[in-house]
Amino acid sequence: MDTKLLLIETATTLFQQKGYKTEGLNEILKACNVTKETLYHHFPNGKDEHLITCLHA
């Protein structure tokens, strides 16, 4: 699976389960088994950009 798609799908599930404010980036990274650098490569503006992408997916 494409790493960006994995980040989107995993975050979407976790945001739905725990809520955006409760879910931390470290939990998403752990679930995807990727580094912060990988996340910021795909989402340079961080968690807010990641959420917006999840909502549009």
mmCIF entry with sequence, helices, sheets and N, C-alpha, C, O atoms, coordinates in Angstrom:
data_MODEL
# 
_entry.id   MODEL 
# 
_entity.id                         1 
_entity.type                       polymer 
_entity.pdbx_number_of_molecules   1 
# 
_entity_poly.entity_id                      1 
_entity_poly.type                           'polypeptide(L)' 
_entity_poly.nstd_linkage                   no 
_entity_poly.nstd_monomer                   no 
_entity_poly.pdbx_seq_one_letter_code       MDTKLLLIETATTLFQQKGYKTEGLNEILKACNVTKETLYHHFPNGKDEHLITCLHA 
_entity_poly.pdbx_seq_one_letter_code_can   MDTKLLLIETATTLFQQKGYKTEGLNEILKACNVTKETLYHHFPNGKDEHLITCLHA 
_entity_poly.pdbx_strand_id                 A 
# 
loop_
_entity_poly_seq.entity_id 
_entity_poly_seq.num 
_entity_poly_seq.mon_id 
_entity_poly_seq.hetero 
1 1  MET n 
1 2  ASP n 
1 3  THR n 
1 4  LYS n 
1 5  LEU n 
1 6  LEU n 
1 7  LEU n 
1 8  ILE n 
1 9  GLU n 
1 10 THR n 
1 11 ALA n 
1 12 THR n 
1 13 THR n 
1 14 LEU n 
1 15 PHE n 
1 16 GLN n 
1 17 GLN n 
1 18 LYS n 
1 19 GLY n 
1 20 TYR n 
1 21 LYS n 
1 22 THR n 
1 23 GLU n 
1 24 GLY n 
1 25 LEU n 
1 26 ASN n 
1 27 GLU n 
1 28 ILE n 
1 29 LEU n 
1 30 LYS n 
1 31 ALA n 
1 32 CYS n 
1 33 ASN n 
1 34 VAL n 
1 35 THR n 
1 36 LYS n 
1 37 GLU n 
1 38 THR n 
1 39 LEU n 
1 40 TYR n 
1 41 HIS n 
1 42 HIS n 
1 43 PHE n 
1 44 PRO n 
1 45 ASN n 
1 46 GLY n 
1 47 LYS n 
1 48 ASP n 
1 49 GLU n 
1 50 HIS n 
1 51 LEU n 
1 52 ILE n 
1 53 THR n 
1 54 CYS n 
1 55 LEU n 
1 56 HIS n 
1 57 ALA n 
# 
_struct_asym.id          A 
_struct_asym.entity_id   1 
# 
loop_
_struct_conf.conf_type_id 
_struct_conf.id 
_struct_conf.pdbx_PDB_helix_id 
_struct_conf.beg_label_comp_id 
_struct_conf.beg_label_asym_id 
_struct_conf.beg_label_seq_id 
_struct_conf.pdbx_beg_PDB_ins_code 
_struct_conf.end_label_comp_id 
_struct_conf.end_label_asym_id 
_struct_conf.end_label_seq_id 
_struct_conf.pdbx_end_PDB_ins_code 
_struct_conf.beg_auth_comp_id 
_struct_conf.beg_auth_asym_id 
_struct_conf.beg_auth_seq_id 
_struct_conf.end_auth_comp_id 
_struct_conf.end_auth_asym_id 
_struct_conf.end_auth_seq_id 
_struct_conf.pdbx_PDB_helix_class 
_struct_conf.details 
_struct_conf.pdbx_PDB_helix_length 
HELX_P HELX_P1 AA1 THR A 3  ? LYS A 18 ? THR A 3  LYS A 18 1 ? 16 
HELX_P HELX_P2 AA2 LEU A 25 ? CYS A 32 ? LEU A 25 CYS A 32 1 ? 8  
HELX_P HELX_P3 AA3 LYS A 36 ? HIS A 42 ? LYS A 36 HIS A 42 1 ? 7  
HELX_P HELX_P4 AA4 LYS A 47 ? HIS A 56 ? LYS A 47 HIS A 56 1 ? 10 
# 
_struct_conf_type.id          HELX_P 
_struct_conf_type.criteria    ? 
_struct_conf_type.reference   ? 
# 
loop_
_atom_site.group_PDB 
_atom_site.id 
_atom_site.type_symbol 
_atom_site.label_atom_id 
_atom_site.label_alt_id 
_atom_site.label_comp_id 
_atom_site.label_asym_id 
_atom_site.label_entity_id 
_atom_site.label_seq_id 
_atom_site.pdbx_PDB_ins_code 
_atom_site.Cartn_x 
_atom_site.Cartn_y 
_atom_site.Cartn_z 
_atom_site.occupancy 
_atom_site.B_iso_or_equiv 
_atom_site.pdbx_formal_charge 
_atom_site.auth_seq_id 
_atom_site.auth_comp_id 
_atom_site.auth_asym_id 
_atom_site.auth_atom_id 
_atom_site.pdbx_PDB_model_num 
ATOM 1   N N  . MET A 1 1  ? 0.842   -1.184 0.000  1.00 0.00 ? 1  MET A N  1 
ATOM 2   C CA . MET A 1 1  ? 0.000   0.000  0.000  1.00 0.00 ? 1  MET A CA 1 
ATOM 3   C C  . MET A 1 1  ? 0.885   1.244  0.000  1.00 0.00 ? 1  MET A C  1 
ATOM 4   O O  . MET A 1 1  ? 1.939   1.272  0.635  1.00 0.00 ? 1  MET A O  1 
ATOM 5   N N  . ASP A 1 2  ? 0.452   2.241  -0.700 1.00 0.00 ? 2  ASP A N  1 
ATOM 6   C CA . ASP A 1 2  ? 1.125   3.537  -0.737 1.00 0.00 ? 2  ASP A CA 1 
ATOM 7   C C  . ASP A 1 2  ? 1.160   4.134  0.666  1.00 0.00 ? 2  ASP A C  1 
ATOM 8   O O  . ASP A 1 2  ? 0.159   4.097  1.382  1.00 0.00 ? 2  ASP A O  1 
ATOM 9   N N  . THR A 1 3  ? 2.309   4.687  1.062  1.00 0.00 ? 3  THR A N  1 
ATOM 10  C CA . THR A 1 3  ? 2.478   5.227  2.413  1.00 0.00 ? 3  THR A CA 1 
ATOM 11  C C  . THR A 1 3  ? 1.506   6.359  2.706  1.00 0.00 ? 3  THR A C  1 
ATOM 12  O O  . THR A 1 3  ? 0.934   6.412  3.795  1.00 0.00 ? 3  THR A O  1 
ATOM 13  N N  . LYS A 1 4  ? 1.311   7.260  1.760  1.00 0.00 ? 4  LYS A N  1 
ATOM 14  C CA . LYS A 1 4  ? 0.385   8.373  1.985  1.00 0.00 ? 4  LYS A CA 1 
ATOM 15  C C  . LYS A 1 4  ? -1.030  7.851  2.193  1.00 0.00 ? 4  LYS A C  1 
ATOM 16  O O  . LYS A 1 4  ? -1.738  8.316  3.085  1.00 0.00 ? 4  LYS A O  1 
ATOM 17  N N  . LEU A 1 5  ? -1.438  6.907  1.391  1.00 0.00 ? 5  LEU A N  1 
ATOM 18  C CA . LEU A 1 5  ? -2.771  6.316  1.527  1.00 0.00 ? 5  LEU A CA 1 
ATOM 19  C C  . LEU A 1 5  ? -2.903  5.604  2.881  1.00 0.00 ? 5  LEU A C  1 
ATOM 20  O O  . LEU A 1 5  ? -3.947  5.691  3.528  1.00 0.00 ? 5  LEU A O  1 
ATOM 21  N N  . LEU A 1 6  ? -1.856  4.908  3.303  1.00 0.00 ? 6  LEU A N  1 
ATOM 22  C CA . LEU A 1 6  ? -1.858  4.256  4.611  1.00 0.00 ? 6  LEU A CA 1 
ATOM 23  C C  . LEU A 1 6  ? -2.038  5.279  5.723  1.00 0.00 ? 6  LEU A C  1 
ATOM 24  O O  . LEU A 1 6  ? -2.822  5.061  6.647  1.00 0.00 ? 6  LEU A O  1 
ATOM 25  N N  . LEU A 1 7  ? -1.322  6.388  5.640  1.00 0.00 ? 7  LEU A N  1 
ATOM 26  C CA . LEU A 1 7  ? -1.453  7.448  6.639  1.00 0.00 ? 7  LEU A CA 1 
ATOM 27  C C  . LEU A 1 7  ? -2.871  8.021  6.666  1.00 0.00 ? 7  LEU A C  1 
ATOM 28  O O  . LEU A 1 7  ? -3.418  8.286  7.736  1.00 0.00 ? 7  LEU A O  1 
ATOM 29  N N  . ILE A 1 8  ? -3.450  8.208  5.502  1.00 0.00 ? 8  ILE A N  1 
ATOM 30  C CA . ILE A 1 8  ? -4.806  8.760  5.412  1.00 0.00 ? 8  ILE A CA 1 
ATOM 31  C C  . ILE A 1 8  ? -5.829  7.784  5.985  1.00 0.00 ? 8  ILE A C  1 
ATOM 32  O O  . ILE A 1 8  ? -6.663  8.167  6.804  1.00 0.00 ? 8  ILE A O  1 
ATOM 33  N N  . GLU A 1 9  ? -5.768  6.542  5.562  1.00 0.00 ? 9  GLU A N  1 
ATOM 34  C CA . GLU A 1 9  ? -6.755  5.557  6.014  1.00 0.00 ? 9  GLU A CA 1 
ATOM 35  C C  . GLU A 1 9  ? -6.638  5.285  7.512  1.00 0.00 ? 9  GLU A C  1 
ATOM 36  O O  . GLU A 1 9  ? -7.647  5.179  8.209  1.00 0.00 ? 9  GLU A O  1 
ATOM 37  N N  . THR A 1 10 ? -5.422  5.174  7.997  1.00 0.00 ? 10 THR A N  1 
ATOM 38  C CA . THR A 1 10 ? -5.209  4.911  9.415  1.00 0.00 ? 10 THR A CA 1 
ATOM 39  C C  . THR A 1 10 ? -5.674  6.086  10.262 1.00 0.00 ? 10 THR A C  1 
ATOM 40  O O  . THR A 1 10 ? -6.371  5.903  11.259 1.00 0.00 ? 10 THR A O  1 
ATOM 41  N N  . ALA A 1 11 ? -5.287  7.285  9.863  1.00 0.00 ? 11 ALA A N  1 
ATOM 42  C CA . ALA A 1 11 ? -5.686  8.481  10.615 1.00 0.00 ? 11 ALA A CA 1 
ATOM 43  C C  . ALA A 1 11 ? -7.201  8.662  10.592 1.00 0.00 ? 11 ALA A C  1 
ATOM 44  O O  . ALA A 1 11 ? -7.794  9.029  11.606 1.00 0.00 ? 11 ALA A O  1 
ATOM 45  N N  . THR A 1 12 ? -7.819  8.413  9.472  1.00 0.00 ? 12 THR A N  1 
ATOM 46  C CA . THR A 1 12 ? -9.274  8.544  9.382  1.00 0.00 ? 12 THR A CA 1 
ATOM 47  C C  . THR A 1 12 ? -9.949  7.622  10.394 1.00 0.00 ? 12 THR A C  1 
ATOM 48  O O  . THR A 1 12 ? -10.860 8.037  11.110 1.00 0.00 ? 12 THR A O  1 
ATOM 49  N N  . THR A 1 13 ? -9.504  6.389  10.447 1.00 0.00 ? 13 THR A N  1 
ATOM 50  C CA . THR A 1 13 ? -10.067 5.433  11.402 1.00 0.00 ? 13 THR A CA 1 
ATOM 51  C C  . THR A 1 13 ? -9.832  5.886  12.839 1.00 0.00 ? 13 THR A C  1 
ATOM 52  O O  . THR A 1 13 ? -10.752 5.865  13.656 1.00 0.00 ? 13 THR A O  1 
ATOM 53  N N  . LEU A 1 14 ? -8.608  6.295  13.148 1.00 0.00 ? 14 LEU A N  1 
ATOM 54  C CA . LEU A 1 14 ? -8.291  6.709  14.509 1.00 0.00 ? 14 LEU A CA 1 
ATOM 55  C C  . LEU A 1 14 ? -9.016  7.993  14.895 1.00 0.00 ? 14 LEU A C  1 
ATOM 56  O O  . LEU A 1 14 ? -9.466  8.126  16.033 1.00 0.00 ? 14 LEU A O  1 
ATOM 57  N N  . PHE A 1 15 ? -9.136  8.941  13.966 1.00 0.00 ? 15 PHE A N  1 
ATOM 58  C CA . PHE A 1 15 ? -9.873  10.172 14.245 1.00 0.00 ? 15 PHE A CA 1 
ATOM 59  C C  . PHE A 1 15 ? -11.341 9.853  14.539 1.00 0.00 ? 15 PHE A C  1 
ATOM 60  O O  . PHE A 1 15 ? -11.947 10.466 15.418 1.00 0.00 ? 15 PHE A O  1 
ATOM 61  N N  . GLN A 1 16 ? -11.910 8.896  13.805 1.00 0.00 ? 16 GLN A N  1 
ATOM 62  C CA . GLN A 1 16 ? -13.304 8.517  14.024 1.00 0.00 ? 16 GLN A CA 1 
ATOM 63  C C  . GLN A 1 16 ? -13.480 7.834  15.373 1.00 0.00 ? 16 GLN A C  1 
ATOM 64  O O  . GLN A 1 16 ? -14.486 8.044  16.051 1.00 0.00 ? 16 GLN A O  1 
ATOM 65  N N  . GLN A 1 17 ? -12.511 7.020  15.764 1.00 0.00 ? 17 GLN A N  1 
ATOM 66  C CA . GLN A 1 17 ? -12.607 6.283  17.015 1.00 0.00 ? 17 GLN A CA 1 
ATOM 67  C C  . GLN A 1 17 ? -12.362 7.153  18.238 1.00 0.00 ? 17 GLN A C  1 
ATOM 68  O O  . GLN A 1 17 ? -13.090 7.062  19.227 1.00 0.00 ? 17 GLN A O  1 
ATOM 69  N N  . LYS A 1 18 ? -11.339 7.996  18.171 1.00 0.00 ? 18 LYS A N  1 
ATOM 70  C CA . LYS A 1 18 ? -10.902 8.739  19.356 1.00 0.00 ? 18 LYS A CA 1 
ATOM 71  C C  . LYS A 1 18 ? -11.167 10.233 19.294 1.00 0.00 ? 18 LYS A C  1 
ATOM 72  O O  . LYS A 1 18 ? -11.158 10.913 20.320 1.00 0.00 ? 18 LYS A O  1 
ATOM 73  N N  . GLY A 1 19 ? -11.403 10.744 18.096 1.00 0.00 ? 19 GLY A N  1 
ATOM 74  C CA . GLY A 1 19 ? -11.579 12.178 17.920 1.00 0.00 ? 19 GLY A CA 1 
ATOM 75  C C  . GLY A 1 19 ? -10.265 12.842 17.538 1.00 0.00 ? 19 GLY A C  1 
ATOM 76  O O  . GLY A 1 19 ? -9.183  12.384 17.906 1.00 0.00 ? 19 GLY A O  1 
ATOM 77  N N  . TYR A 1 20 ? -10.387 13.922 16.798 1.00 0.00 ? 20 TYR A N  1 
ATOM 78  C CA . TYR A 1 20 ? -9.216  14.619 16.286 1.00 0.00 ? 20 TYR A CA 1 
ATOM 79  C C  . TYR A 1 20 ? -8.339  15.168 17.399 1.00 0.00 ? 20 TYR A C  1 
ATOM 80  O O  . TYR A 1 20 ? -7.116  15.032 17.349 1.00 0.00 ? 20 TYR A O  1 
ATOM 81  N N  . LYS A 1 21 ? -8.950  15.785 18.400 1.00 0.00 ? 21 LYS A N  1 
ATOM 82  C CA . LYS A 1 21 ? -8.172  16.407 19.474 1.00 0.00 ? 21 LYS A CA 1 
ATOM 83  C C  . LYS A 1 21 ? -7.488  15.379 20.362 1.00 0.00 ? 21 LYS A C  1 
ATOM 84  O O  . LYS A 1 21 ? -6.407  15.635 20.893 1.00 0.00 ? 21 LYS A O  1 
ATOM 85  N N  . THR A 1 22 ? -8.103  14.234 20.522 1.00 0.00 ? 22 THR A N  1 
ATOM 86  C CA . THR A 1 22 ? -7.553  13.196 21.391 1.00 0.00 ? 22 THR A CA 1 
ATOM 87  C C  . THR A 1 22 ? -6.444  12.400 20.717 1.00 0.00 ? 22 THR A C  1 
ATOM 88  O O  . THR A 1 22 ? -5.484  11.992 21.370 1.00 0.00 ? 22 THR A O  1 
ATOM 89  N N  . GLU A 1 23 ? -6.571  12.184 19.432 1.00 0.00 ? 23 GLU A N  1 
ATOM 90  C CA . GLU A 1 23 ? -5.617  11.357 18.699 1.00 0.00 ? 23 GLU A CA 1 
ATOM 91  C C  . GLU A 1 23 ? -4.325  12.131 18.439 1.00 0.00 ? 23 GLU A C  1 
ATOM 92  O O  . GLU A 1 23 ? -4.351  13.214 17.854 1.00 0.00 ? 23 GLU A O  1 
ATOM 93  N N  . GLY A 1 24 ? -3.216  11.581 18.866 1.00 0.00 ? 24 GLY A N  1 
ATOM 94  C CA . GLY A 1 24 ? -1.925  12.230 18.666 1.00 0.00 ? 24 GLY A CA 1 
ATOM 95  C C  . GLY A 1 24 ? -1.200  11.692 17.450 1.00 0.00 ? 24 GLY A C  1 
ATOM 96  O O  . GLY A 1 24 ? -1.459  10.581 16.988 1.00 0.00 ? 24 GLY A O  1 
ATOM 97  N N  . LEU A 1 25 ? -0.287  12.502 16.944 1.00 0.00 ? 25 LEU A N  1 
ATOM 98  C CA . LEU A 1 25 ? 0.495   12.071 15.781 1.00 0.00 ? 25 LEU A CA 1 
ATOM 99  C C  . LEU A 1 25 ? 1.311   10.827 16.086 1.00 0.00 ? 25 LEU A C  1 
ATOM 100 O O  . LEU A 1 25 ? 1.452   9.955  15.229 1.00 0.00 ? 25 LEU A O  1 
ATOM 101 N N  . ASN A 1 26 ? 1.847   10.733 17.291 1.00 0.00 ? 26 ASN A N  1 
ATOM 102 C CA . ASN A 1 26 ? 2.674   9.576  17.628 1.00 0.00 ? 26 ASN A CA 1 
ATOM 103 C C  . ASN A 1 26 ? 1.890   8.275  17.537 1.00 0.00 ? 26 ASN A C  1 
ATOM 104 O O  . ASN A 1 26 ? 2.443   7.248  17.143 1.00 0.00 ? 26 ASN A O  1 
ATOM 105 N N  . GLU A 1 27 ? 0.614   8.302  17.893 1.00 0.00 ? 27 GLU A N  1 
ATOM 106 C CA . GLU A 1 27 ? -0.210  7.092  17.775 1.00 0.00 ? 27 GLU A CA 1 
ATOM 107 C C  . GLU A 1 27 ? -0.440  6.722  16.313 1.00 0.00 ? 27 GLU A C  1 
ATOM 108 O O  . GLU A 1 27 ? -0.435  5.544  15.957 1.00 0.00 ? 27 GLU A O  1 
ATOM 109 N N  . ILE A 1 28 ? -0.640  7.720  15.481 1.00 0.00 ? 28 ILE A N  1 
ATOM 110 C CA . ILE A 1 28 ? -0.812  7.475  14.040 1.00 0.00 ? 28 ILE A CA 1 
ATOM 111 C C  . ILE A 1 28 ? 0.475   6.907  13.459 1.00 0.00 ? 28 ILE A C  1 
ATOM 112 O O  . ILE A 1 28 ? 0.450   5.938  12.700 1.00 0.00 ? 28 ILE A O  1 
ATOM 113 N N  . LEU A 1 29 ? 1.594   7.513  13.818 1.00 0.00 ? 29 LEU A N  1 
ATOM 114 C CA . LEU A 1 29 ? 2.885   7.046  13.319 1.00 0.00 ? 29 LEU A CA 1 
ATOM 115 C C  . LEU A 1 29 ? 3.154   5.604  13.739 1.00 0.00 ? 29 LEU A C  1 
ATOM 116 O O  . LEU A 1 29 ? 3.637   4.797  12.945 1.00 0.00 ? 29 LEU A O  1 
ATOM 117 N N  . LYS A 1 30 ? 2.839   5.291  14.987 1.00 0.00 ? 30 LYS A N  1 
ATOM 118 C CA . LYS A 1 30 ? 3.048   3.933  15.493 1.00 0.00 ? 30 LYS A CA 1 
ATOM 119 C C  . LYS A 1 30 ? 2.162   2.938  14.750 1.00 0.00 ? 30 LYS A C  1 
ATOM 120 O O  . LYS A 1 30 ? 2.620   1.858  14.376 1.00 0.00 ? 30 LYS A O  1 
ATOM 121 N N  . ALA A 1 31 ? 0.908   3.294  14.536 1.00 0.00 ? 31 ALA A N  1 
ATOM 122 C CA . ALA A 1 31 ? -0.021  2.408  13.837 1.00 0.00 ? 31 ALA A CA 1 
ATOM 123 C C  . ALA A 1 31 ? 0.418   2.152  12.397 1.00 0.00 ? 31 ALA A C  1 
ATOM 124 O O  . ALA A 1 31 ? 0.188   1.072  11.854 1.00 0.00 ? 31 ALA A O  1 
ATOM 125 N N  . CYS A 1 32 ? 1.054   3.157  11.782 1.00 0.00 ? 32 CYS A N  1 
ATOM 126 C CA . CYS A 1 32 ? 1.508   3.037  10.392 1.00 0.00 ? 32 CYS A CA 1 
ATOM 127 C C  . CYS A 1 32 ? 2.943   2.533  10.284 1.00 0.00 ? 32 CYS A C  1 
ATOM 128 O O  . CYS A 1 32 ? 3.406   2.161  9.206  1.00 0.00 ? 32 CYS A O  1 
ATOM 129 N N  . ASN A 1 33 ? 3.640   2.529  11.426 1.00 0.00 ? 33 ASN A N  1 
ATOM 130 C CA . ASN A 1 33 ? 5.045   2.131  11.461 1.00 0.00 ? 33 ASN A CA 1 
ATOM 131 C C  . ASN A 1 33 ? 5.896   3.006  10.533 1.00 0.00 ? 33 ASN A C  1 
ATOM 132 O O  . ASN A 1 33 ? 6.698   2.509  9.742  1.00 0.00 ? 33 ASN A O  1 
ATOM 133 N N  . VAL A 1 34 ? 5.695   4.336  10.655 1.00 0.00 ? 34 VAL A N  1 
ATOM 134 C CA . VAL A 1 34 ? 6.489   5.302  9.882  1.00 0.00 ? 34 VAL A CA 1 
ATOM 135 C C  . VAL A 1 34 ? 7.050   6.361  10.831 1.00 0.00 ? 34 VAL A C  1 
ATOM 136 O O  . VAL A 1 34 ? 6.634   6.463  11.985 1.00 0.00 ? 34 VAL A O  1 
ATOM 137 N N  . THR A 1 35 ? 7.991   7.139  10.326 1.00 0.00 ? 35 THR A N  1 
ATOM 138 C CA . THR A 1 35 ? 8.626   8.189  11.118 1.00 0.00 ? 35 THR A CA 1 
ATOM 139 C C  . THR A 1 35 ? 7.896   9.521  10.941 1.00 0.00 ? 35 THR A C  1 
ATOM 140 O O  . THR A 1 35 ? 7.088   9.686  10.027 1.00 0.00 ? 35 THR A O  1 
ATOM 141 N N  . LYS A 1 36 ? 8.201   10.468 11.837 1.00 0.00 ? 36 LYS A N  1 
ATOM 142 C CA . LYS A 1 36 ? 7.642   11.817 11.700 1.00 0.00 ? 36 LYS A CA 1 
ATOM 143 C C  . LYS A 1 36 ? 8.075   12.446 10.386 1.00 0.00 ? 36 LYS A C  1 
ATOM 144 O O  . LYS A 1 36 ? 7.306   13.166 9.749  1.00 0.00 ? 36 LYS A O  1 
ATOM 145 N N  . GLU A 1 37 ? 9.297   12.172 9.988  1.00 0.00 ? 37 GLU A N  1 
ATOM 146 C CA . GLU A 1 37 ? 9.803   12.723 8.726  1.00 0.00 ? 37 GLU A CA 1 
ATOM 147 C C  . GLU A 1 37 ? 8.946   12.264 7.552  1.00 0.00 ? 37 GLU A C  1 
ATOM 148 O O  . GLU A 1 37 ? 8.687   13.037 6.629  1.00 0.00 ? 37 GLU A O  1 
ATOM 149 N N  . THR A 1 38 ? 8.510   11.018 7.586  1.00 0.00 ? 38 THR A N  1 
ATOM 150 C CA . THR A 1 38 ? 7.656   10.493 6.521  1.00 0.00 ? 38 THR A CA 1 
ATOM 151 C C  . THR A 1 38 ? 6.312   11.208 6.506  1.00 0.00 ? 38 THR A C  1 
ATOM 152 O O  . THR A 1 38 ? 5.816   11.586 5.445  1.00 0.00 ? 38 THR A O  1 
ATOM 153 N N  . LEU A 1 39 ? 5.725   11.392 7.685  1.00 0.00 ? 39 LEU A N  1 
ATOM 154 C CA . LEU A 1 39 ? 4.448   12.092 7.764  1.00 0.00 ? 39 LEU A CA 1 
ATOM 155 C C  . LEU A 1 39 ? 4.584   13.517 7.233  1.00 0.00 ? 39 LEU A C  1 
ATOM 156 O O  . LEU A 1 39 ? 3.757   13.968 6.440  1.00 0.00 ? 39 LEU A O  1 
ATOM 157 N N  . TYR A 1 40 ? 5.620   14.223 7.667  1.00 0.00 ? 40 TYR A N  1 
ATOM 158 C CA . TYR A 1 40 ? 5.793   15.611 7.236  1.00 0.00 ? 40 TYR A CA 1 
ATOM 159 C C  . TYR A 1 40 ? 6.211   15.719 5.771  1.00 0.00 ? 40 TYR A C  1 
ATOM 160 O O  . TYR A 1 40 ? 6.046   16.774 5.157  1.00 0.00 ? 40 TYR A O  1 
ATOM 161 N N  . HIS A 1 41 ? 6.744   14.651 5.213  1.00 0.00 ? 41 HIS A N  1 
ATOM 162 C CA . HIS A 1 41 ? 7.022   14.633 3.773  1.00 0.00 ? 41 HIS A CA 1 
ATOM 163 C C  . HIS A 1 41 ? 5.702   14.699 2.998  1.00 0.00 ? 41 HIS A C  1 
ATOM 164 O O  . HIS A 1 41 ? 5.581   15.421 2.008  1.00 0.00 ? 41 HIS A O  1 
ATOM 165 N N  . HIS A 1 42 ? 4.725   13.932 3.469  1.00 0.00 ? 42 HIS A N  1 
ATOM 166 C CA . HIS A 1 42 ? 3.424   13.881 2.791  1.00 0.00 ? 42 HIS A CA 1 
ATOM 167 C C  . HIS A 1 42 ? 2.487   15.011 3.216  1.00 0.00 ? 42 HIS A C  1 
ATOM 168 O O  . HIS A 1 42 ? 1.639   15.447 2.437  1.00 0.00 ? 42 HIS A O  1 
ATOM 169 N N  . PHE A 1 43 ? 2.644   15.482 4.457  1.00 0.00 ? 43 PHE A N  1 
ATOM 170 C CA . PHE A 1 43 ? 1.779   16.529 5.006  1.00 0.00 ? 43 PHE A CA 1 
ATOM 171 C C  . PHE A 1 43 ? 2.650   17.589 5.686  1.00 0.00 ? 43 PHE A C  1 
ATOM 172 O O  . PHE A 1 43 ? 2.753   17.611 6.913  1.00 0.00 ? 43 PHE A O  1 
ATOM 173 N N  . PRO A 1 44 ? 3.277   18.469 4.897  1.00 0.00 ? 44 PRO A N  1 
ATOM 174 C CA . PRO A 1 44 ? 4.228   19.453 5.436  1.00 0.00 ? 44 PRO A CA 1 
ATOM 175 C C  . PRO A 1 44 ? 3.649   20.361 6.520  1.00 0.00 ? 44 PRO A C  1 
ATOM 176 O O  . PRO A 1 44 ? 4.390   20.856 7.369  1.00 0.00 ? 44 PRO A O  1 
ATOM 177 N N  . ASN A 1 45 ? 2.337   20.585 6.501  1.00 0.00 ? 45 ASN A N  1 
ATOM 178 C CA . ASN A 1 45 ? 1.722   21.455 7.502  1.00 0.00 ? 45 ASN A CA 1 
ATOM 179 C C  . ASN A 1 45 ? 1.197   20.688 8.707  1.00 0.00 ? 45 ASN A C  1 
ATOM 180 O O  . ASN A 1 45 ? 0.505   21.261 9.548  1.00 0.00 ? 45 ASN A O  1 
ATOM 181 N N  . GLY A 1 46 ? 1.514   19.407 8.804  1.00 0.00 ? 46 GLY A N  1 
ATOM 182 C CA . GLY A 1 46 ? 1.222   18.630 9.990  1.00 0.00 ? 46 GLY A CA 1 
ATOM 183 C C  . GLY A 1 46 ? -0.187  18.088 10.098 1.00 0.00 ? 46 GLY A C  1 
ATOM 184 O O  . GLY A 1 46 ? -0.848  17.791 9.103  1.00 0.00 ? 46 GLY A O  1 
ATOM 185 N N  . LYS A 1 47 ? -0.623  17.968 11.336 1.00 0.00 ? 47 LYS A N  1 
ATOM 186 C CA . LYS A 1 47 ? -1.877  17.287 11.669 1.00 0.00 ? 47 LYS A CA 1 
ATOM 187 C C  . LYS A 1 47 ? -3.097  17.947 11.046 1.00 0.00 ? 47 LYS A C  1 
ATOM 188 O O  . LYS A 1 47 ? -4.014  17.250 10.614 1.00 0.00 ? 47 LYS A O  1 
ATOM 189 N N  . ASP A 1 48 ? -3.129  19.265 10.989 1.00 0.00 ? 48 ASP A N  1 
ATOM 190 C CA . ASP A 1 48 ? -4.281  19.954 10.384 1.00 0.00 ? 48 ASP A CA 1 
ATOM 191 C C  . ASP A 1 48 ? -4.425  19.606 8.908  1.00 0.00 ? 48 ASP A C  1 
ATOM 192 O O  . ASP A 1 48 ? -5.525  19.317 8.437  1.00 0.00 ? 48 ASP A O  1 
ATOM 193 N N  . GLU A 1 49 ? -3.321  19.636 8.186  1.00 0.00 ? 49 GLU A N  1 
ATOM 194 C CA . GLU A 1 49 ? -3.352  19.270 6.763  1.00 0.00 ? 49 GLU A CA 1 
ATOM 195 C C  . GLU A 1 49 ? -3.748  17.808 6.599  1.00 0.00 ? 49 GLU A C  1 
ATOM 196 O O  . GLU A 1 49 ? -4.490  17.453 5.684  1.00 0.00 ? 49 GLU A O  1 
ATOM 197 N N  . HIS A 1 50 ? -3.250  16.974 7.487  1.00 0.00 ? 50 HIS A N  1 
ATOM 198 C CA . HIS A 1 50 ? -3.574  15.545 7.454  1.00 0.00 ? 50 HIS A CA 1 
ATOM 199 C C  . HIS A 1 50 ? -5.089  15.355 7.633  1.00 0.00 ? 50 HIS A C  1 
ATOM 200 O O  . HIS A 1 50 ? -5.708  14.592 6.892  1.00 0.00 ? 50 HIS A O  1 
ATOM 201 N N  . LEU A 1 51 ? -5.676  16.039 8.604  1.00 0.00 ? 51 LEU A N  1 
ATOM 202 C CA . LEU A 1 51 ? -7.127  15.951 8.831  1.00 0.00 ? 51 LEU A CA 1 
ATOM 203 C C  . LEU A 1 51 ? -7.905  16.398 7.596  1.00 0.00 ? 51 LEU A C  1 
ATOM 204 O O  . LEU A 1 51 ? -8.846  15.725 7.176  1.00 0.00 ? 51 LEU A O  1 
ATOM 205 N N  . ILE A 1 52 ? -7.520  17.513 7.026  1.00 0.00 ? 52 ILE A N  1 
ATOM 206 C CA . ILE A 1 52 ? -8.233  18.026 5.846  1.00 0.00 ? 52 ILE A CA 1 
ATOM 207 C C  . ILE A 1 52 ? -8.176  17.007 4.710  1.00 0.00 ? 52 ILE A C  1 
ATOM 208 O O  . ILE A 1 52 ? -9.169  16.795 4.013  1.00 0.00 ? 52 ILE A O  1 
ATOM 209 N N  . THR A 1 53 ? -7.030  16.386 4.525  1.00 0.00 ? 53 THR A N  1 
ATOM 210 C CA . THR A 1 53 ? -6.899  15.363 3.486  1.00 0.00 ? 53 THR A CA 1 
ATOM 211 C C  . THR A 1 53 ? -7.789  14.162 3.801  1.00 0.00 ? 53 THR A C  1 
ATOM 212 O O  . THR A 1 53 ? -8.413  13.599 2.901  1.00 0.00 ? 53 THR A O  1 
ATOM 213 N N  . CYS A 1 54 ? -7.850  13.771 5.065  1.00 0.00 ? 54 CYS A N  1 
ATOM 214 C CA . CYS A 1 54 ? -8.707  12.662 5.473  1.00 0.00 ? 54 CYS A CA 1 
ATOM 215 C C  . CYS A 1 54 ? -10.178 12.974 5.187  1.00 0.00 ? 54 CYS A C  1 
ATOM 216 O O  . CYS A 1 54 ? -10.924 12.107 4.731  1.00 0.00 ? 54 CYS A O  1 
ATOM 217 N N  . LEU A 1 55 ? -10.580 14.190 5.452  1.00 0.00 ? 55 LEU A N  1 
ATOM 218 C CA . LEU A 1 55 ? -11.978 14.574 5.223  1.00 0.00 ? 55 LEU A CA 1 
ATOM 219 C C  . LEU A 1 55 ? -12.350 14.580 3.750  1.00 0.00 ? 55 LEU A C  1 
ATOM 220 O O  . LEU A 1 55 ? -13.507 14.355 3.396  1.00 0.00 ? 55 LEU A O  1 
ATOM 221 N N  . HIS A 1 56 ? -11.370 14.837 2.889  1.00 0.00 ? 56 HIS A N  1 
ATOM 222 C CA . HIS A 1 56 ? -11.621 14.865 1.442  1.00 0.00 ? 56 HIS A CA 1 
ATOM 223 C C  . HIS A 1 56 ? -11.472 13.506 0.782  1.00 0.00 ? 56 HIS A C  1 
ATOM 224 O O  . HIS A 1 56 ? -11.823 13.333 -0.385 1.00 0.00 ? 56 HIS A O  1 
ATOM 225 N N  . ALA A 1 57 ? -10.952 12.547 1.528  1.00 0.00 ? 57 ALA A N  1 
ATOM 226 C CA . ALA A 1 57 ? -10.700 11.205 0.944  1.00 0.00 ? 57 ALA A CA 1 
ATOM 227 C C  . ALA A 1 57 ? -11.975 10.395 0.867  1.00 0.00 ? 57 ALA A C  1 
ATOM 228 O O  . ALA A 1 57 ? -11.954 9.253  0.408  1.00 0.00 ? 57 ALA A O  1 
# 
